[in-house]
Every structure is written in C-alpha cells, then in structure tokens.
C-alpha cells in the first residue's frame, strides 16, 4: 500500500475512533492531510487536531486508547501541553493536539480540512482566528544589520575557540535572516508558503538562493568560510556598511589557510 493511501486511511480510522468515543466533536486535518493534499507523499506524516467536548480534553490527553485501539503505538512523547508526537508500529508518524472548541480562538494554526464532525457541531471555530506564525520582517535594513552582526559575533566566538557557538551564530542565526531576505533577491517560484516555518519548500521557491546554501553552512570547522560566503552574498545584493564588512573579513581571513 502506498504511504499516502495508508495515511489517509489512518486518518479515517482516527475519525471513526473519535466518533465512537461519544465525547469528540470533530477531526481537523492539517498540512498535507488538510487543504494541501497535493503535497502528500511517501515522507508525509499526519498532522491533526482532535476537537472534543468541553471538559473532556484531559481524558483524551491522559489516555491514548482512542489511538492505540487502531494500531499499536511504538513511541510517543508529549511535546506540548495540548498534544503528542507519536509513531505507530507500522511507521505512521503523527503530530497532533487535542482542543476544546473555545480554545481554538487563541491558537495560531493554518487552515485545515474537516475530516469528520458531529452533525450538530458548529465548525466556525476551525477557521484560524490568529495568524501569528513567524513571518519575514519587512525592514530590510534591520535584517541586513542582524545578519552582519550575527556574522561578527559568531566570528568573535570562533576566535575564542567557541566553535559550536560560532557555528550557530554564523550558520543558523545569520542564515535565518538571509532566508527572510531572500524575497528581496529573487522572484519566488510558485509553491505553497508555510506561514510558520520560513524555510519549508525554500529550495523549490528560490532555487538560485538554494544553490548558495552549501556555501553558507559548511560545517563545524568552517564558520569563517561560511561567513565570507554570506558576506559576499549580502554585498552582491545589498548596500552594506564597509566598516562592519571589513571587520568580519579581518576575523575570517586568517583562518582560511588553516
């Protein structure tokens, strides 16, 4: 059986389990099992909200029989107050939360798809009310400044032998800001945008920028090379302050021959 078929069938089994409990109101599929079904493939998992009657949430959180009765659970851990990450023995991986209807107005989430609901359930609460996922700043100067200062701080850490901290500043924090800047440097190709995780499907939407990523993140010992690659990208696409550019280069260059 294709994994995509297995995932959709498992979702229906979860819906039936919720219905038979008598204490659930709806099942909301999210992501690639929600309104983005065209993304569903062999590497997808199940993201969903189980919406239950007021006062019943604790029962569904504390006792996962409504899932283990479908298939044996091989592994799970409670990653939030509201839900779990869970692996069934047949390899189906789930990330889910349990909510009562009144909670959803305070929860940020992307639009989903109603898989099942009680006939009397008012599903208006399943429409997102809050769109507060991390979105790129519109302040280009701020993003450039953050990138440059992360490179500078990272390379100062590198001088002290703090290579792990340096790698995070150069190859994570600075790169995150470049991802927020990428729309200023390249026209986006068609593709679904994840409002909560900026780097999802980046390779498809910004293929030219994606080709630079191996140079931006060269590994634990190569933060100087990574920093210079990012600095070159910034200087090629934006006007940057020459003083901070010179300082970053000064910190990087002595390490290139080692």
LINLINLIN-V619636 format. One record per pair of residues at least 6 apart in sequence whose ideal C-beta (glycine too) atoms are under 7 Angstrom apart, sorted by the first residue. I is the first residue (numbers start at 1). J is the second residue. Records with the same first field share a line. If there is no record, write none. Layout:
I = J, J
This chain:
3 = 42
4 = 40, 41, 44
6 = 92
7 = 33, 40, 44, 46, 92
8 = 33
10 = 46, 92
11 = 29, 33, 46, 48, 115
13 = 70
14 = 27, 67, 70
15 = 27, 115, 116
17 = 66, 69, 70
18 = 24, 27, 50, 66, 116
19 = 116
21 = 66
23 = 52, 53, 56, 59
24 = 50, 51, 52
25 = 51, 52, 53, 101, 117, 118, 121
26 = 51, 114, 116, 117, 118, 121, 123, 126
27 = 48, 50, 115, 116
28 = 48, 49, 51, 112, 114, 115, 126
29 = 48, 112, 113, 115
30 = 47, 48, 49, 109, 110, 112
31 = 47
32 = 39, 40, 44
33 = 40, 46, 47, 48
34 = 112, 113
35 = 111, 112, 113
36 = 192
39 = 192
45 = 93, 94, 95
46 = 92, 94
47 = 95
48 = 96
49 = 96, 97, 99
50 = 60, 96, 98
51 = 99, 101
52 = 60, 98, 100
54 = 100, 102
57 = 98, 99, 100
60 = 66, 98
61 = 98
64 = 73, 76
67 = 73, 86
71 = 88, 89, 90
72 = 88, 89
73 = 86, 88
74 = 87, 88, 89
75 = 87
76 = 84, 85, 86, 87
77 = 84, 85
78 = 84
79 = 85
80 = 97
82 = 97, 98, 99
83 = 96, 97, 98
84 = 96
85 = 95
86 = 94
87 = 93
99 = 107
101 = 125
104 = 125, 126
105 = 125, 129
107 = 130
108 = 130, 131, 132, 133
109 = 128
110 = 128, 195, 196
111 = 128
112 = 126
114 = 123, 126
117 = 123
131 = 195
133 = 195, 196
134 = 196, 198
135 = 195
136 = 180, 183, 198
137 = 143, 180
140 = 181, 184
143 = 177, 180, 181
144 = 234, 238, 240
146 = 177
147 = 174, 177, 178, 230, 234
148 = 240, 244
150 = 169, 170, 173, 174, 177
151 = 170, 174, 227, 230, 231, 248
152 = 244, 247, 248
153 = 169
154 = 166, 169, 170, 174, 223, 227
155 = 166, 223, 224, 227, 248, 251, 252
156 = 251
157 = 165, 166, 169
158 = 166, 223, 224
159 = 251
163 = 220, 221, 223
166 = 223
167 = 220, 223
170 = 223, 226, 227
171 = 216, 217, 223, 226
174 = 230
175 = 216, 217
178 = 216, 230, 233
179 = 198, 199, 202
180 = 198
182 = 206, 209
185 = 209, 237
186 = 206, 208, 209
188 = 205, 206
189 = 204, 205, 207
191 = 201, 204, 205
192 = 201
194 = 200, 201
202 = 210
203 = 210
212 = 233
215 = 229
216 = 226, 229, 230
217 = 226
218 = 225, 226
224 = 252, 255, 256
225 = 256
227 = 248, 252
228 = 252
231 = 245, 248
234 = 240
235 = 245
